[in-house]
Amino acid sequence: MNYKNPFAIRASERIETDERFLELFSVEPLSYLEDNHANDSLWGTMTYILSSPGAGKTTLLRLFSPSVLKRVTAKGTNLIFRKLHKLGVKDGEEQILKCGVYLQMGRDYEFLEDDELFGRREQRRYFLSLLNARIVLATLKSCMTLAGIKYTNLQRITYTPEVPVNQLGEIKESYTGKELLDWATRQERKVCEFLDSFVVPADGIDGNDDLFALDAMKAEWFTFENRPLCKEFIFQIDDAHKLTERQKKIIRGEVAERRVHATLWVAERLETLSTEDILSDNNIQGRDYQVIKLENLSQGLFNKMAKGIASMRSKVSYDGTDLFTYLSEISTVNYNAVYNEASKRYFAQLEDLPTYPNYEACAKAIIKEDPYDRAKHIKAMLIYASRENNTPRLFDYDYEEMMAILSKDYNDYAEELLPGENTRLPQYYGQQTLIDLASGNIEQFLSISSKMYEMLLSKKIMDTARYDLTPEDQDKIVSDYCKSHLEDVKQMKRGNRIYAFLMNLIDFCREQTFSPSYSYRTVSGFAVKEENSGQYGQDGFWFQDAANEELATLLKDCLAYNLLYKVPRTQGKKDQNWAVFYLNEWLCAYAHLPLRRGGWRKLSLYRLNQWAKSTK
């Protein structure tokens, strides 16, 4: 199937066929797994795959599904095959060595934690009973796909455990796949019937006290007509954020306490983690499990991935129109009037400086330049003059000397600031800008790209001879997206508070960036010292102080929903640790700030707490 707008297809599960999925899959996120594999920490352990919504958790899991793995063949230089071979998932003969067993969590598990229906021990037993049954069912589904059969032929699959599995009831040397199916469906049905009617079935519910299925469902114990299916299963729990906190702790505790030697990947959104888990860089790590954060992909790898996705999606459009090819970076609009107005303002600001006489000759020479160069050079000279001492020089600057000075970074800075101060100028356009706007989130990249592609198709219908997206077109799309996206923030839990905090931060960043002192380049973030004395003198992390609880919760939400991102910094004589919070790039675009990651300013907790309580 070819799509009218391939960028509008978001979720992995909406891509109908495995062939199309592989055509659209980008291998860069596999670098996370390659790093862990190189450290011998990928297999036989528990791994959390965390991100904000839309970063590609389900897409990554789907690659390891049996149906997709069966489609992946060497075919010469197939990059996906080479990556999977390197990870030990497929061998040189294209045999599947490791295969996913996929289990998607739903809200039905929440009903098992009803204190009015039964006690904590029963809640645990029924939860584990339902989870065990569904793991067995998911395992059988993977086995059927590997064997190429339907459920009506499950008796041809044999399960021969090396040790007795008491939880299965009748102890036997081997079971057919049909017998496992009957056991699992019976267990699931009993629990689900109880949840529907709140009446315990006449024959009772055989609850489980442990998560035995991860140990019992070993791939090597399954055969199809005496032939092995694969060597190891990768158990995958997706949408784990739909489980309760206690249920997630039960799973983690079972894996750790039982020393389960199985590969378990748990994918969940950051929003369900605790405030301390998200705001601390260290305490989320534990020796019994490891953590992969999908949005921590390096800028270089994300650039490569975004370009690959844009190319692959464009190819499956109904006419193969390549989005990136038509993102023009050359404007045909005459902005001389805007540049002339800007030059007058900058000249006036320069004349107000006490050192203006030293720059007067240069200013008179710059006046003769064309409107764009005049605005850029006078702005660059104003930045330079503002940063210098206010003590006049003995000798005035001449034009050649000043141009040499401005060529060392000042002209570039002036170019960055011009559109932000003169908002009639297009600011956000071109391939790299579109990638930068994504802030490492594929969903965000696809959302903006989809808007661009829609306009591109519309222009193509209107004029088949010229239908590229001008800088003005692209800038307008970005502006509309940012305004709409910011309004959506208000619909979130604590949305009005988050919105007010972000608006205060945006105002602060603009004030710092366009300050007459120009002591920084772009300012797009703030920093707080990780360790601060508490309200009563106790030392610890600032977010552990009860006085900062509301602020900590708000920042946790901003990080979980990819509104801000956090970068640790070490600075100061005592190597103090600072947490730097940067605006997501689409918020920078809303604020008309340059997109490249700028500077940051230290802010007091008092000021941040005031913002957190604001209703702006």
C-alpha positions as CSV (number, residue, x, y, z in Angstrom):
1,M,0.0,0.0,0.0
2,N,1.2,3.5,-0.9
3,Y,0.2,6.4,1.4
4,K,-1.0,9.8,0.5
5,N,0.9,11.2,3.5
6,P,3.3,8.6,4.9
7,F,4.4,10.8,7.7
8,A,0.9,10.7,9.1
9,I,1.3,7.0,10.0
10,R,2.5,7.1,13.5
11,A,2.3,4.1,15.7
12,S,4.2,0.9,14.8
13,E,1.0,-1.2,15.1
14,R,-0.7,0.9,12.4
15,I,1.9,-0.2,9.8
16,E,-0.1,-3.1,8.3
17,T,2.5,-5.5,7.0
18,D,5.9,-6.7,8.3
19,E,7.4,-5.9,4.9
20,R,6.3,-2.3,5.1
21,F,7.5,-2.1,8.7
22,L,10.9,-3.2,7.7
23,E,11.0,-0.7,4.9
24,L,10.3,2.1,7.4
25,F,12.5,0.8,10.2
26,S,15.6,2.8,11.1
27,V,18.5,0.8,12.7
28,E,20.0,3.7,14.8
29,P,18.2,2.8,18.1
30,L,19.8,-0.6,17.9
31,S,23.0,1.2,19.0
32,Y,21.6,1.1,22.6
33,L,21.4,-2.7,22.4
34,E,24.8,-3.0,20.7
35,D,26.5,-1.2,23.6
36,N,24.9,-3.5,26.2
37,H,25.7,-6.5,24.1
38,A,29.3,-5.4,23.9
39,N,29.3,-5.2,27.7
40,D,27.7,-8.6,28.1
41,S,24.7,-7.1,29.8
42,L,21.9,-7.4,27.2
43,W,20.8,-11.0,27.5
44,G,19.6,-13.0,30.5
45,T,18.8,-9.8,32.4
46,M,16.0,-7.3,33.0
47,T,16.1,-4.1,30.9
48,Y,13.8,-1.1,31.2
49,I,13.2,0.8,27.9
50,L,12.0,4.3,28.9
51,S,11.0,7.4,26.9
52,S,8.3,10.0,26.6
53,P,5.4,9.1,24.3
54,G,6.3,8.6,20.7
55,A,10.0,7.9,21.0
56,G,9.8,4.4,19.4
57,K,9.5,1.9,22.3
58,T,6.9,-0.4,20.6
59,T,8.7,0.0,17.2
60,L,11.9,-1.3,18.7
61,L,10.1,-4.3,20.3
62,R,8.3,-5.2,17.1
63,L,11.6,-5.7,15.3
64,F,12.2,-8.8,17.5
65,S,8.8,-10.3,16.8
66,P,8.9,-13.7,15.1
67,S,7.0,-12.6,12.0
68,V,9.4,-9.7,11.4
69,L,12.5,-11.7,12.1
70,K,11.3,-14.3,9.6
71,R,11.2,-11.6,7.0
72,V,14.7,-10.3,7.7
73,T,17.1,-12.1,5.4
74,A,20.7,-11.4,4.5
75,K,20.1,-10.4,0.8
76,G,23.6,-9.1,0.3
77,T,24.0,-5.9,2.3
78,N,20.8,-5.9,4.4
79,L,21.8,-3.6,7.2
80,I,19.0,-4.8,9.6
81,F,20.2,-8.4,9.1
82,R,23.9,-7.4,9.9
83,K,22.8,-5.6,13.0
84,L,20.7,-8.6,14.3
85,H,23.5,-11.0,13.4
86,K,25.9,-8.8,15.4
87,L,23.5,-9.0,18.4
88,G,23.3,-12.8,18.1
89,V,19.6,-12.7,17.2
90,K,20.1,-14.4,13.8
91,D,23.0,-16.6,12.7
92,G,24.9,-16.6,9.4
93,E,22.5,-19.2,8.1
94,E,19.6,-16.8,8.8
95,Q,18.2,-19.0,11.6
96,I,16.4,-17.2,14.4
97,L,18.4,-17.6,17.6
98,K,16.5,-15.1,19.8
99,C,12.8,-14.3,19.4
100,G,10.4,-11.8,21.1
101,V,7.5,-12.9,23.2
102,Y,5.3,-9.8,23.2
103,L,2.8,-8.9,26.0
104,Q,1.0,-5.6,26.0
105,M,-0.3,-4.4,29.3
106,G,-3.9,-3.1,29.6
107,R,-5.9,-1.3,32.3
108,D,-7.6,-4.6,33.4
109,Y,-4.6,-5.3,35.7
110,E,-5.6,-2.2,37.8
111,F,-8.8,-3.9,38.9
112,L,-6.8,-6.6,40.7
113,E,-5.8,-4.0,43.3
114,D,-9.2,-3.3,44.8
115,D,-8.8,-3.4,48.6
116,E,-12.5,-3.8,49.1
117,L,-12.6,-7.1,47.1
118,F,-9.6,-8.9,48.6
119,G,-6.5,-8.4,50.6
120,R,-3.0,-7.7,49.5
121,R,-1.9,-11.3,49.4
122,E,-4.8,-12.2,47.1
123,Q,-4.1,-9.2,44.9
124,R,-0.6,-10.4,44.4
125,R,-1.6,-14.0,43.7
126,Y,-4.3,-13.1,41.2
127,F,-2.0,-10.6,39.5
128,L,0.8,-13.2,39.1
129,S,-1.8,-15.8,38.0
130,L,-3.1,-13.6,35.2
131,L,0.4,-12.5,34.2
132,N,1.7,-16.1,34.1
133,A,-1.2,-17.3,32.0
134,R,-0.7,-14.5,29.5
135,I,3.0,-15.0,29.3
136,V,2.3,-18.7,28.4
137,L,-0.2,-17.6,25.8
138,A,2.2,-15.1,24.3
139,T,4.9,-17.7,24.2
140,L,2.6,-20.1,22.3
141,K,1.7,-17.4,19.9
142,S,5.4,-16.8,19.1
143,C,6.0,-20.6,18.8
144,M,3.1,-20.8,16.3
145,T,4.6,-18.0,14.2
146,L,8.0,-19.6,14.2
147,A,6.5,-23.0,13.2
148,G,4.2,-21.4,10.6
149,I,1.1,-23.1,12.0
150,K,-2.3,-22.0,13.4
151,Y,-3.7,-22.7,16.9
152,T,-5.6,-25.7,15.5
153,N,-2.2,-27.4,15.1
154,L,-0.8,-26.7,18.5
155,Q,-0.7,-30.4,19.4
156,R,2.3,-30.6,16.9
157,I,4.3,-28.4,19.3
158,T,5.9,-30.2,22.2
159,Y,7.0,-28.6,25.5
160,T,9.6,-30.8,27.4
161,P,10.8,-29.1,30.6
162,E,14.0,-30.4,32.1
163,V,12.5,-29.9,35.6
164,P,8.9,-30.4,36.7
165,V,6.7,-27.4,36.5
166,N,4.4,-27.9,39.5
167,Q,2.2,-24.8,38.6
168,L,0.9,-26.5,35.5
169,G,-1.1,-29.0,37.7
170,E,-0.5,-32.5,36.3
171,I,3.2,-33.3,36.3
172,K,4.3,-34.8,33.0
173,E,7.5,-35.3,31.1
174,S,6.2,-33.3,28.2
175,Y,3.1,-31.3,27.2
176,T,1.6,-30.5,23.8
177,G,1.1,-26.8,22.9
178,K,-2.6,-27.5,23.0
179,E,-2.3,-28.6,26.7
180,L,-0.5,-25.5,27.6
181,L,-3.1,-23.4,25.7
182,D,-5.9,-25.1,27.7
183,W,-4.2,-24.5,31.0
184,A,-3.4,-20.8,30.3
185,T,-6.9,-20.0,28.9
186,R,-8.5,-21.7,31.9
187,Q,-6.4,-19.6,34.3
188,E,-7.1,-16.4,32.4
189,R,-10.8,-17.0,32.2
190,K,-11.2,-17.6,35.9
191,V,-9.5,-14.4,36.8
192,C,-11.3,-12.4,34.2
193,E,-14.7,-13.8,35.1
194,F,-14.1,-12.9,38.7
195,L,-13.2,-9.3,37.7
196,D,-16.4,-9.1,35.6
197,S,-18.8,-10.5,38.3
198,F,-16.9,-10.2,41.6
199,V,-17.9,-13.9,42.2
200,V,-15.3,-16.5,42.7
201,P,-15.8,-19.4,40.3
202,A,-17.2,-22.6,41.8
203,D,-13.9,-24.5,41.3
204,G,-11.9,-21.6,42.7
205,I,-8.9,-19.6,41.3
206,D,-5.5,-21.3,41.3
207,G,-3.4,-18.3,42.2
208,N,0.4,-18.3,41.8
209,D,2.8,-17.0,44.4
210,D,5.6,-16.4,41.9
211,L,6.3,-15.4,38.3
212,F,7.2,-18.9,37.3
213,A,6.5,-18.4,33.6
214,L,9.7,-16.5,32.9
215,D,11.7,-19.5,34.1
216,A,9.4,-22.2,32.8
217,M,8.9,-20.9,29.2
218,K,12.4,-21.6,28.0
219,A,12.8,-21.6,24.2
220,E,15.0,-24.7,24.2
221,W,12.2,-26.7,25.8
222,F,9.9,-26.2,22.8
223,T,10.1,-28.2,19.6
224,F,7.9,-28.5,16.5
225,E,7.8,-32.0,15.2
226,N,11.1,-32.7,17.0
227,R,12.8,-29.6,15.5
228,P,13.9,-26.7,17.8
229,L,12.2,-23.4,17.2
230,C,14.8,-21.0,18.6
231,K,17.4,-20.9,21.4
232,E,16.1,-18.0,23.6
233,F,13.0,-16.0,24.1
234,I,13.0,-12.2,24.7
235,F,10.1,-11.6,27.0
236,Q,8.6,-8.1,26.3
237,I,6.2,-6.2,28.5
238,D,5.0,-3.2,26.6
239,D,3.0,-0.2,28.1
240,A,4.1,-1.1,31.6
241,H,3.0,2.3,32.7
242,K,-0.6,0.9,32.7
243,L,0.4,-1.3,35.6
244,T,0.1,0.0,39.2
245,E,3.3,0.9,41.1
246,R,2.9,-2.1,43.3
247,Q,2.5,-4.5,40.3
248,K,5.6,-3.1,38.7
249,K,7.5,-3.7,42.0
250,I,6.2,-7.2,42.2
251,I,7.7,-8.0,38.7
252,R,11.0,-6.4,39.5
253,G,11.1,-8.1,42.9
254,E,10.3,-11.5,41.4
255,V,13.1,-11.2,38.8
256,A,15.6,-10.0,41.3
257,E,14.7,-12.4,44.2
258,R,14.3,-15.5,42.1
259,R,17.5,-14.7,40.1
260,V,15.5,-15.4,36.9
261,H,18.0,-16.0,34.1
262,A,15.7,-14.8,31.3
263,T,15.8,-11.8,29.0
264,L,13.0,-9.4,30.0
265,W,12.4,-6.0,28.4
266,V,10.0,-3.7,30.1
267,A,8.9,-0.7,28.0
268,E,7.1,2.2,29.7
269,R,6.7,5.9,29.6
270,L,8.7,8.2,31.8
271,E,5.6,9.8,33.2
272,T,4.9,6.9,35.6
273,L,8.4,7.0,37.2
274,S,8.7,8.7,40.6
275,T,10.0,12.3,40.8
276,E,13.2,11.1,42.3
277,D,13.7,8.5,39.6
278,I,13.5,11.2,36.9
279,L,15.3,14.1,38.5
280,S,18.2,12.0,39.9
281,D,20.8,10.7,37.4
282,N,21.9,7.9,39.6
283,N,19.2,6.2,41.7
284,I,17.2,4.8,38.7
285,Q,20.1,2.5,38.1
286,G,20.1,-0.8,40.0
287,R,22.4,-3.8,40.0
288,D,19.4,-6.1,39.3
289,Y,18.3,-4.3,36.1
290,Q,19.5,-1.8,33.6
291,V,17.9,1.2,31.9
292,I,17.8,2.4,28.3
293,K,16.4,5.9,27.6
294,L,15.5,6.1,23.9
295,E,15.8,9.9,23.7
296,N,19.4,9.8,24.8
297,L,20.5,8.9,21.2
298,S,23.4,11.1,20.2
299,Q,22.7,14.0,17.9
300,G,24.7,12.4,15.1
301,L,22.8,9.2,15.2
302,F,19.4,11.0,15.5
303,N,20.3,13.1,12.5
304,K,21.1,10.0,10.5
305,M,17.9,8.3,11.7
306,A,15.6,11.2,10.9
307,K,17.1,11.6,7.4
308,G,16.6,7.8,6.8
309,I,13.0,7.9,8.1
310,A,12.2,10.9,5.8
311,S,13.7,9.1,2.8
312,M,12.0,5.8,3.5
313,R,8.6,7.4,4.2
314,S,8.8,9.6,1.1
315,K,9.4,6.5,-1.0
316,V,6.2,4.8,0.1
317,S,4.0,7.8,-0.7
318,Y,1.7,7.4,-3.6
319,D,3.9,9.3,-6.0
320,G,7.3,9.1,-4.2
321,T,7.6,12.8,-3.5
322,D,10.7,13.3,-1.4
323,L,10.0,15.8,1.4
324,F,13.6,16.8,2.1
325,T,14.2,17.6,-1.6
326,Y,11.6,20.3,-1.5
327,L,12.5,22.1,1.7
328,S,13.9,25.3,0.1
329,E,16.3,27.4,2.1
330,I,16.3,30.3,-0.4
331,S,13.6,33.0,0.0
332,T,12.4,35.0,-2.9
333,V,10.7,37.7,-0.7
334,N,12.3,41.1,-0.4
335,Y,12.9,41.9,3.2
336,N,14.9,45.1,2.7
337,A,12.3,47.2,4.6
338,V,12.6,44.9,7.6
339,Y,16.4,45.1,7.5
340,N,16.3,48.9,7.2
341,E,14.0,49.1,10.3
342,A,16.3,46.8,12.3
343,S,19.4,48.8,11.3
344,K,17.9,52.0,12.6
345,R,17.1,50.4,15.9
346,Y,20.6,49.0,16.2
347,F,22.3,52.3,15.3
348,A,20.2,54.1,17.9
349,Q,21.3,51.5,20.6
350,L,24.9,51.9,19.5
351,E,24.8,55.6,19.8
352,D,23.6,55.3,23.4
353,L,26.8,53.5,24.4
354,P,29.5,55.7,26.1
355,T,32.1,54.2,23.8
356,Y,30.2,55.1,20.6
357,P,32.9,57.6,19.4
358,N,35.3,54.6,18.9
359,Y,32.8,53.0,16.6
360,E,31.4,56.0,14.7
361,A,33.7,55.7,11.7
362,C,32.9,52.0,11.3
363,A,29.2,52.8,11.6
364,K,29.3,55.3,8.8
365,A,31.1,52.8,6.6
366,I,28.5,50.1,7.4
367,I,25.6,52.4,6.4
368,K,26.8,52.1,2.8
369,E,26.3,48.3,2.7
370,D,23.2,46.6,1.3
371,P,20.3,46.3,3.8
372,Y,21.0,42.7,4.9
373,D,24.8,43.1,5.5
374,R,24.1,46.5,7.1
375,A,21.7,45.0,9.7
376,K,23.9,42.0,10.4
377,H,27.2,44.0,10.8
378,I,25.7,46.8,12.9
379,K,24.1,44.1,15.1
380,A,27.4,42.3,15.4
381,M,29.2,45.4,16.2
382,L,26.6,46.3,18.8
383,I,27.1,42.9,20.5
384,Y,30.9,43.4,20.5
385,A,30.7,46.9,21.8
386,S,28.2,45.9,24.6
387,R,30.6,43.2,25.8
388,E,33.6,45.5,25.9
389,N,34.5,47.8,28.7
390,N,32.7,51.2,28.8
391,T,36.1,52.9,28.9
392,P,36.8,54.6,25.5
393,R,39.9,53.5,23.5
394,L,42.6,55.9,22.7
395,F,42.3,55.0,19.0
396,D,39.1,54.5,17.0
397,Y,38.3,51.3,15.2
398,D,38.7,51.4,11.5
399,Y,36.4,49.4,9.1
400,E,38.9,46.7,8.2
401,E,39.9,46.0,11.8
402,M,36.2,45.8,12.9
403,M,35.3,43.4,10.0
404,A,38.1,41.1,11.1
405,I,36.9,41.2,14.7
406,L,33.2,40.5,13.7
407,S,34.2,37.6,11.5
408,K,35.3,35.8,14.6
409,D,31.8,34.5,15.8
410,Y,30.0,37.9,16.1
411,N,28.5,37.8,12.6
412,D,27.2,34.3,13.2
413,Y,25.6,35.4,16.5
414,A,24.0,38.4,14.8
415,E,22.5,36.2,12.1
416,E,21.0,33.9,14.8
417,L,19.4,36.9,16.6
418,L,18.0,38.8,13.6
419,P,14.9,36.7,13.0
420,G,14.2,36.4,16.8
421,E,14.1,40.2,17.1
422,N,12.4,40.8,13.8
423,T,9.7,38.2,13.7
424,R,8.6,39.0,10.2
425,L,11.7,37.2,9.0
426,P,11.4,33.4,8.4
427,Q,13.5,31.6,11.0
428,Y,12.8,27.9,11.0
429,Y,13.3,26.2,7.6
430,G,15.6,23.6,5.9
431,Q,16.4,20.0,6.5
432,Q,18.6,20.4,9.6
433,T,16.1,22.7,11.2
434,L,13.3,20.2,10.8
435,I,15.5,17.5,12.4
436,D,16.5,19.8,15.3
437,L,12.9,20.7,16.0
438,A,12.3,17.0,16.9
439,S,14.4,17.2,20.1
440,G,15.3,13.5,19.7
441,N,11.7,12.4,19.5
442,I,10.5,10.5,16.4
443,E,6.8,11.3,17.0
444,Q,7.6,15.0,17.1
445,F,9.6,14.7,13.9
446,L,6.8,12.9,12.2
447,S,4.2,15.4,13.4
448,I,5.9,18.4,12.0
449,S,7.0,16.5,8.8
450,S,3.4,15.5,8.3
451,K,2.2,19.1,8.3
452,M,5.0,20.0,5.8
453,Y,4.1,17.1,3.5
454,E,0.4,18.0,3.5
455,M,1.3,21.5,2.3
456,L,3.8,20.1,-0.3
457,L,1.1,17.9,-1.8
458,S,-1.4,20.8,-1.9
459,K,1.1,23.0,-3.7
460,K,1.9,20.2,-6.1
461,I,-1.7,20.0,-7.1
462,M,-2.0,23.7,-7.6
463,D,1.3,24.0,-9.6
464,T,3.1,20.9,-10.9
465,A,6.0,23.1,-12.2
466,R,7.0,24.7,-8.9
467,Y,5.8,23.3,-5.6
468,D,8.7,23.5,-3.2
469,L,8.1,24.7,0.4
470,T,9.6,28.2,0.7
471,P,11.2,29.3,4.0
472,E,8.0,31.3,4.6
473,D,5.9,28.2,4.2
474,Q,8.0,26.1,6.5
475,D,8.3,28.8,9.2
476,K,4.5,29.3,9.2
477,I,3.9,25.5,9.6
478,V,6.4,25.4,12.5
479,S,4.8,28.5,14.1
480,D,1.3,27.0,13.9
481,Y,2.5,23.6,15.2
482,C,4.2,25.3,18.3
483,K,1.1,27.4,19.2
484,S,-1.2,24.4,18.9
485,H,1.2,22.1,20.8
486,L,1.5,24.6,23.6
487,E,-2.3,24.8,24.0
488,D,-2.4,21.0,24.2
489,V,-0.1,21.3,27.3
490,K,-3.1,22.8,29.2
491,Q,-5.0,19.5,28.8
492,M,-2.4,17.5,30.7
493,K,-2.6,16.7,34.4
494,R,-1.4,19.9,36.2
495,G,-1.4,21.4,32.6
496,N,-2.2,25.0,33.6
497,R,0.6,25.0,36.1
498,I,3.0,23.6,33.6
499,Y,1.9,26.1,31.0
500,A,2.4,29.0,33.4
501,F,5.9,27.7,34.4
502,L,6.9,27.3,30.7
503,M,5.7,30.8,29.9
504,N,7.8,32.3,32.7
505,L,10.8,30.3,31.5
506,I,10.3,31.4,27.9
507,D,10.1,35.1,29.0
508,F,13.3,34.6,31.0
509,C,15.2,33.0,28.1
510,R,14.1,35.7,25.7
511,E,15.1,38.4,28.2
512,Q,18.5,36.9,28.6
513,T,19.1,36.1,24.9
514,F,18.1,39.6,23.7
515,S,19.5,41.5,26.6
516,P,21.4,44.7,25.7
517,S,24.5,43.3,27.5
518,Y,24.7,40.2,25.2
519,S,26.8,38.4,27.9
520,Y,25.6,35.1,26.6
521,R,24.7,33.7,23.2
522,T,21.3,32.0,23.2
523,V,20.0,31.3,26.6
524,S,17.5,28.3,26.4
525,G,17.8,26.8,29.9
526,F,18.4,27.2,33.6
527,A,20.4,25.3,36.2
528,V,19.9,24.4,39.8
529,K,22.6,23.0,42.1
530,E,21.9,19.3,42.6
531,E,22.8,19.3,46.3
532,N,21.3,22.1,48.4
533,S,20.9,22.6,52.1
534,G,17.3,21.9,53.1
535,Q,14.9,24.2,54.8
536,Y,16.2,23.2,58.2
537,G,19.8,22.7,57.3
538,Q,19.7,19.1,56.2
539,D,21.9,18.4,53.2
540,G,20.6,16.4,50.3
541,F,19.2,16.7,46.8
542,W,17.1,19.8,46.3
543,F,14.1,17.7,45.2
544,Q,14.1,15.7,48.4
545,D,13.3,18.9,50.4
546,A,9.5,19.1,51.2
547,A,9.6,22.8,50.5
548,N,10.4,22.1,46.8
549,E,7.9,19.2,46.3
550,E,5.5,21.1,44.0
551,L,8.4,22.4,41.9
552,A,10.0,18.9,41.7
553,T,6.7,17.3,40.6
554,L,6.2,20.0,37.9
555,L,9.7,19.5,36.5
556,K,9.3,15.7,36.6
557,D,6.2,16.1,34.4
558,C,8.0,18.5,32.0
559,L,10.8,15.9,31.5
560,A,8.4,13.0,31.2
561,Y,6.4,14.7,28.5
562,N,9.5,15.9,26.6
563,L,8.8,19.6,27.3
564,L,12.2,20.0,28.9
565,Y,15.3,17.9,28.8
566,K,18.0,17.6,31.5
567,V,21.7,17.6,31.1
568,P,24.1,17.2,34.1
569,R,26.9,19.7,34.4
570,T,29.9,20.0,36.8
571,Q,31.1,23.5,37.5
572,G,32.7,25.5,40.3
573,K,35.7,25.3,42.5
574,K,34.4,22.3,44.4
575,D,33.2,20.5,41.3
576,Q,29.6,21.2,42.2
577,N,27.0,19.2,40.3
578,W,24.3,21.2,38.5
579,A,21.1,20.0,36.8
580,V,20.6,22.0,33.6
581,F,17.1,22.0,32.2
582,Y,16.8,23.0,28.5
583,L,13.7,24.0,26.6
584,N,12.5,21.4,24.0
585,E,13.4,22.8,20.6
586,W,9.7,23.4,19.6
587,L,9.4,25.6,22.7
588,C,12.5,27.5,21.5
589,A,10.7,28.0,18.2
590,Y,7.6,29.3,19.9
591,A,9.9,31.8,21.7
592,H,11.7,32.7,18.5
593,L,15.0,31.5,20.0
594,P,17.8,30.0,17.9
595,L,17.6,26.1,18.0
596,R,21.2,25.2,18.7
597,R,21.5,24.3,22.3
598,G,22.4,27.6,24.0
599,G,23.6,28.7,27.3
600,W,21.9,28.5,30.7
601,R,21.7,30.6,33.8
602,K,21.7,29.6,37.4
603,L,18.4,30.2,39.1
604,S,17.5,30.2,42.7
605,L,15.0,27.6,44.0
606,Y,13.1,30.6,45.4
607,R,12.5,32.0,42.0
608,L,11.7,28.6,40.4
609,N,9.2,27.9,43.2
610,Q,7.5,31.2,42.5
611,W,7.2,30.2,38.8
612,A,5.8,26.8,39.9
613,K,3.1,28.5,41.9
614,S,2.3,31.1,39.1
615,T,-1.0,31.2,37.3
616,K,0.3,33.3,34.5
